[in-house]
Amino acid sequence: MDDWLRDSTEVEASWVTVDLTIFTVRGDQLMVLLVERGLEPFLGRPALPGGYVQKDETLREGALRELGEEAGIDGGRLHLEQLGAYGDPRRDPRGRVVTVAYLALGPDLPDPVGGTDARRAYWASASQLANDGMDLAFDHPAILAEALEEVRRKLEYTAVATAFCPEPFTLSELRAVYEVIWGQQLDPSNFRRKVLNTAGFVQPTGEQRLPPTGRPAALYRRGNAWLLNPPLLRGTGYVT
């Protein structure tokens, strides 16, 4: 028997899970949702929310269910998309488990409420986790690192930054999203020019917000474009 044919028959049962990297901007920090595991393996360790996909649901349905069960958050409010699949045979000590990771983004999300097999759910600083080495369960450090870079990259080429802004929003509030996620200060005038010259990025509401001091600020909502042309590329202290 050919080696490739013999190897193809040596298959064990596998399980499918979903894991969620849920980001929001709170204050001046990019926050990610974590849970404290209430069961083995990794009892008491922080982890991304997630769990097994039930036999009668799609991957997306499983992700939305786990989001509600483990954190008490309605996924209908979020921008939700697949990040990737992770299938290292040693990623889960319980056996062969393949996980499909999702990227979820939302504006100033509420405090989560832990449930099911999560002792508690809480927001943590994404940058602090990265600096501290991300001592998370399973292969969640790698998933979170890839999710963080994917968000940073998407800000350059898509309108995903608007998913972090409650509508209506000002251009200053939109700029703050870029500054928090990229970790760099942007020139306000240059940023404003770039945004308004990018077709379909934002749409003016015709209204203004009156600040406690200073000039009124125009209000916007997300436009009808998803891909940005031209893109807003990361620069050194400003949008190039």
N, C-alpha and C positions, 0 to 999 in steps of 0.2 A: 504494500500500500504506500502511495506517495506520502511524504512527510506532511505536505500541506493539507491533504485530505484527512490524515490521522489527527492532526492538531485541531482541525475544524470540528471534530466530534467531541473533543474534550471540553465540554461546556457545562458550567454549573449555573444554578439558578441565580439571577440577579434581581435586586430591588431597585426601584426608582424613587428618588426623593426630589424635592425642590428646596432651594435655599434662596433667601431674599437679602439683597443689599439695598437697604432703604435709607435714602439720604434726604435731609432737609437742612435748611439754613436757619439757625437760631442765633439771634444777636449777630455777632461777627464771627461765627464758627460754622463749619460744615459738620453736621452731626450724622452719625450712623446708628441705626437701631440694633441693639444687642439684647439677648436674653441670657439669663442664668439658668443653666440646665438643671432640671429637677430629677433626671434619671441618668443611670449609667448607659453608655460610657460617658466619661468626662463629667461626672456628677459635680455640680457647683461651678464648672468652668463657663466663662462667657462664650457665646456662639452667635452666629447669625440665626435669625428665626427661620424655621423650615420644618419639613417632615415628609413622611411617606405620601406618595400619590395614591389615592384610592382607586380601585379597579374600575369605577364607573365615572371617573372625571378626567378632563384634559389636564395637561400640565399647567395651563393658565388658571384653570379652576382650582387646582390644588394649591397654587401659589396664593390666590386670593383667599381661599379657606384658611390656610396656615397663617396668613397675615391677620385675619380676624381672630382666630383661636389663640394664637400665641401673643399677640400684642394689642388686640382690641381696636385695630385700625381698619377703616373701610377702604379697601383697595380701589374702589371706584373713583376716589379722589385723586389717584396717583397716575403719573406717567409710568407705565409698566412695559418692559421689554426684556427679551431673553438676553442674558450676558454670554452664556456658553455652557457647555457640558463638561463635567469633571468625573473621570472614571478610573483613577489610579486604583489598582486592586487592593492597596493597603491603606486607603483613605479612611476606612471605617472598620474598627476591630470586630464588628458583628458579622462581617461577611462582605460579599461583593455588592457594593451599593454605588450606583451611578446617580449623580445629582445634576439637575439642570438649574443653574443659577439665574436669578432674575435681578434686573436693575429697576428700582422703583424710586421715583422722585416726587416730592410734593412740597407745597409752600407752608412753612411754619407749622408742621404737624403737631398734634397735641401730645401730651404725656401718654405713653403707652400703658396698657394694663396687661400684665402677664396672665397666662392661662394654660390649660392642658398640662404639657410636660415642662413648661417653663416656670421656674420659681418666681421670676420677675422679669420685666422688660424695661429697658431704659435707653436713653440717648447717651452716646459717648462721642467725644471729639475724634473725628477721623484723623486729623493731623497728629494728635497725641498718641493714638493707637499706632500709627505708622512710626513715630519716633521711638515708642516704647517696645517695638518689636512684635506687637499684635499677638499676645499669648492667648489665642483663641482655640477652640476645639476643632477636631477634624483637620481638614485642609482649608479652613475658613480664612487664615491669614493670606493665603495665595488668592483666594476668591475675592477678598476685600481689596487687596492691592490692585488686582486687575480691574475691579469695578471702579475704584477711585481714579485710575488713569483713564478709563473709558469715559467717565464723566468729564474729566478735564479736556479730553480730545473732542468730545461731542460739542463742548462749548465753542470750539473753533469753527466747526463746520455745519452745525445745526442750530435751531432756535430753542434747544432744550433748556437754556437758562431761564426762559419764561415760565417753565414748570415750577420754578422755585419762588415765583412772585405771585402773591394774591392780586387778582385783578380788581380795579385798575391799579397800575403801578407807574412810578416815575422812572425816568432814565437813570436817576441817581440810585434808585433801588435796584434796577437791573445791573448797573455797574458794580454795585456792592456784591452781587452774586458772583460775578467774574473775579473780583478781587479776593473774596473769601476762598473760592475753589482753586484759583490759580496761585494764591499766596503772593500776590504782587499788586502794587498800586498802579492804577491806570490814570492817564491824563483825562480829566473830565471832558474837555472840549474835543479832543481827538476821538474819544469814545462816542460822544454824542454824534459827531459827524459820521463816523463809521456806521453806527446803528441806523441813522436816518437815511443814509445813502445805500443801505442794503435792502433791496426791494422785498417787501412782504414780511420783513422781520417783525416790526411792530406796527400797530394801527392807532392813530390818535383818536381819543374819545371826544375831543372838543371841550373837555372839562379841565379844570385846574384844581390843585390842592393848595390851600393857603397854609403855609407853615407859621409857627409862632413868630418867627422873625424872617426877614429876607423876602425875596420875590416869589410870587406864585409859581408853582411847578406844573407843567402840562402832564396830563395823565394819558396812559396808553394801555392797550391790551395786545395780546399776541396777534400777529398778522397771519396771513394765509400761507406763508412759505415755511417749509421745514428745513430744506437745505439752504445755507447761506451762500450767496454769490454776490460779491467776493466774500471769502471766509474772514473771520476775525482771528487772526493768528496771535499766539502768545509772543510777547516781546519782552524787552528788559525795562520794566517800569511803565510801559505804555503799550497800547495796541498799535502794531506796525501796519 
